[in-house]
Amino acid sequence: MKSKLLSFWYQVPSILRNPFVITVLVYGTWMVFFDENNAIEQYKRSAALDALLEKKAFYVTEVAKTKQQYAELSTNAETQEKYARERYWMKKENEDVFVMIEKPKPAKEPSWWQQLLQKFS
C-alpha cells in the first residue's frame, strides 16, 4: 500500500508537490466552493444588484416625468382642466360626460389537446 502511494506521489509533477502550490489550491478551492462568500453567492448577489439598479433607473425616470407633469399642472390652467377632465371625469355645469368602458373579451376556450394536457399535469 505504501509503495503504491509513493509511486503515485512521484508520478505527480514536481510543481504540484510543492507545499505552497498545494496550500494555494486548497485555499482557492475553499474560497470558491465552501466559503460564505463563495462564487455562487457572489453571482446571485450580482444578479440581485443588477435587478435593483434597473428598478432604480426606472423609478428615477418616473420621478422625473412626475416632476415635469407637476410643473406643467402648477403653471398652466389649460393643463389643469385637461388633467381634471381625463382623470377625475370632471365637467362644466352645462355639459354631460359620457364614459365609454370597453367590455373585456371573453377568454378563448382551450383546445382539446390543451385540456388534455391540463388534466395530466
N, C-alpha and C positions, 0 to 999 in steps of 0.2 A: 504494500500500500504506500509506504513512504517512498519507495523508489519510483512509483508511478507519479506521485505528486511532485517529486523533484524533477522527473523528466518533463512533466508538463510545465513546471516553473521555468526550466531552461529553454523551453520552446517558445515562451512568450518573449517578444522583442525586448531588448535591454532597456529601451526608453520607458516601456510600460512597467518595468520592475523598479523603477526609481521611486523612492518613498514620497518625494514631493509630487510627482505626477499622480500617484495613487491618491494622495491627500486631496489634490485639486479635483480629481474625478469624483471622489466620494462627496466632497463639498458641493460640487456642481450638481450632482445627482440629487443631493438633499435639497438644494435650493430650488431646483426646477420642479420636483415632484412632491416633496413631503413637507416643505415649509408652509407656514401660514400664508405667506405672500407668494405662493408658487405661480408658475406661468399660467395655469388655467384661471386662477383667481384674478391675475393681472389682466387677462383677456376679457373676463366678464366685467371687471371694473371699467376697462377702457370702453367697452361697448355701452355700458350704462352712462358713462361720461359723454360719449358721442350723442346718445339719445337726449340727455339733459341739455347739451349745447344746442341741439336742433330746436328743442322746446323753447329755450331762452331766445334764440333768434326769432322764432315765430312770435313770441309774446312781445319782444321789443318792437317788431314791425306793427303788431296790433295796437300797442300803446301809441306809437307814432300816428297811426291812422285815426285813433280815437282823439288824440290831441288836436289833429287837424280838423276833424269834424266839430269838436268843441269850439275851436277858434272860429270856424265858419258860422256855427249856430249863435255864438255870442255877439257876432258883429253884423250879421245880415238878417234883416227881418223876413225877407222872402224865403230864405233857407229855413228859418224857424217855422214858418207857416207850412212849407212843404214837408218838413220833418213831422210836425204835429198831425198833418193830414194822413201821411203814409203810415206812421207808426201807431198812432192812437185814434185814428178814424175820426178826427175832429172835423166839424163842419161849421159853415156860417149859418146864420139864423134862417135865411131864406133858401136853403138848398137841402137836397136829400143826398145821402151817401148810400150807394149800393155796394155791398161787399160780395165779390164773386169767389166762392170757395169751390175748388175742384174736388170731386169725389175721387177717392183712391180707386185705382183699377183693381178688380178682383184678382186674387192670386191665381196664377196659372196652375192647373192641376197637374201633378207629376205624371209622367207617362207610366205605362205598365211595368217597364223594367226598373224605373226608379222606385216605384212602390215595392217591387220585389226586393231590391237592394235594401230598402229601409226595413223590411221585415226581417232580413237575415243579419242586419248589422246592429 
